[in-house]
Amino acid sequence: MRRLLRAADVGQVLLKGGPARLPDDVVPRFKPGDRVVARNINSTGHTRLPRYARGKRGVVDRDYGVFVFADASAMGRGKQPQHLYSVRFAARELWGPEASARDVVFIDLWDDHLDPA
């Protein structure tokens, strides 16, 4: 069944807030401080893993807990609950030596987006 969001309902949906955290019965693959690399995937469907971060190294800054894996949910493959992390990437890692050495980018990524570095 395909769900559609009607323009008239947008306000009510936004008032509900972000996605709900799920019970923490999924073991985290990473903890804050762990070095990770974003997978270099070429999805034919929806993904929340930005192309500019694929194959790049970062550090887990925070574990938000367990949430629905958005990539799977958007493709109708169920919730596939897993941990969602804030991962810190140096700007130079993402955009090369011309980027500021002081700048960083935080990207929220799920377990399936990451491998140990």
matplotlib code that plots the C-alpha trace (Angstrom):
import matplotlib.pyplot as plt

x = [0.0, 1.4, 0.9, 0.7, 1.1, -1.4, -0.5, -3.3, -1.8, 1.8, 1.3, 0.0, 2.8, 5.4, 3.9, 4.6, 8.3, 11.1, 11.2, 10.6, 13.4, 12.9, 13.8, 17.5, 17.5, 19.9, 23.6, 25.6, 28.4, 30.2, 30.7, 31.8, 35.5, 35.5, 37.1, 34.8, 34.6, 31.4, 30.6, 31.0, 27.6, 25.8, 22.2, 19.6, 17.0, 16.8, 19.8, 20.6, 24.3, 25.5, 27.6, 30.3, 30.9, 31.1, 34.5, 35.5, 36.9, 35.3, 34.9, 31.7, 30.8, 27.5, 25.2, 21.6, 20.1, 18.0, 15.8, 14.1, 16.7, 15.4, 16.9, 15.0, 11.8, 11.6, 11.9, 9.2, 11.5, 10.3, 11.9, 15.2, 16.0, 19.6, 21.8, 22.0, 25.2, 26.5, 29.8, 32.4, 34.3, 37.1, 36.3, 39.6, 38.7, 35.5, 36.7, 40.4, 43.4, 41.7, 39.1, 39.8, 41.8, 39.6, 36.2, 34.3, 31.0, 28.6, 26.5, 23.9, 24.5, 23.1, 25.0, 24.5, 26.3, 29.5, 32.4, 35.3, 38.2]
y = [0.0, 3.4, 6.2, 9.8, 12.9, 15.5, 19.2, 19.8, 17.3, 18.6, 20.9, 18.0, 15.7, 18.4, 18.9, 15.3, 15.9, 13.6, 9.8, 8.0, 6.2, 2.4, 0.1, -0.4, -4.1, -3.9, -4.1, -1.1, -1.8, 1.4, 3.7, 7.4, 7.7, 4.8, 5.4, 4.5, 4.6, 5.4, 2.6, 3.3, 2.1, 2.9, 2.4, 2.2, 3.5, 5.8, 6.3, 8.9, 8.3, 11.4, 10.6, 13.1, 11.0, 7.6, 6.0, 8.7, 8.3, 9.8, 9.4, 8.5, 11.5, 10.3, 7.3, 8.5, 5.0, 2.7, 4.0, 2.7, 2.4, 5.1, 3.6, 0.3, 1.9, 4.2, 1.3, -0.7, -3.2, -2.8, -1.0, -2.9, -1.1, -0.1, 2.4, 5.9, 7.8, 11.3, 10.9, 13.7, 14.1, 16.6, 19.0, 18.1, 14.4, 15.2, 18.0, 17.8, 20.0, 23.3, 23.0, 24.6, 22.5, 23.7, 22.8, 19.5, 18.2, 16.0, 13.5, 11.2, 7.7, 4.2, 1.0, -0.2, 2.9, 2.3, 0.0, 0.0, 2.1]
z = [0.0, -1.0, 1.5, 0.2, 2.1, 1.1, 1.3, 3.7, 6.2, 6.2, 9.2, 11.4, 10.3, 11.2, 14.6, 15.5, 15.3, 14.0, 13.8, 17.0, 18.7, 18.9, 21.8, 22.2, 21.6, 18.6, 19.5, 18.2, 15.8, 16.8, 19.8, 20.0, 19.0, 16.6, 13.2, 10.4, 6.6, 4.7, 2.4, -1.3, -2.4, -5.7, -4.7, -7.4, -5.0, -2.0, 0.3, 3.0, 2.4, 0.5, -2.6, -1.4, 1.7, 0.1, 0.7, 3.1, 6.6, 9.7, 13.4, 15.3, 17.4, 18.8, 18.9, 18.8, 19.5, 17.4, 14.6, 11.5, 8.7, 6.3, 3.2, 3.7, 4.8, 1.8, -0.5, 1.2, 2.8, 6.4, 9.4, 9.6, 13.0, 13.5, 15.3, 13.9, 14.4, 14.0, 12.1, 12.0, 8.7, 8.2, 5.3, 3.7, 3.7, 1.8, -0.5, -0.7, 0.4, -0.7, 2.1, 5.4, 7.8, 10.7, 9.2, 9.8, 8.6, 10.7, 8.8, 10.4, 9.1, 10.0, 10.7, 7.1, 5.8, 7.7, 8.0, 10.5, 9.3]

ax = plt.figure().add_subplot(projection="3d")
ax.plot(x, y, z, "-o")
ax.set_aspect("equal")
plt.show()
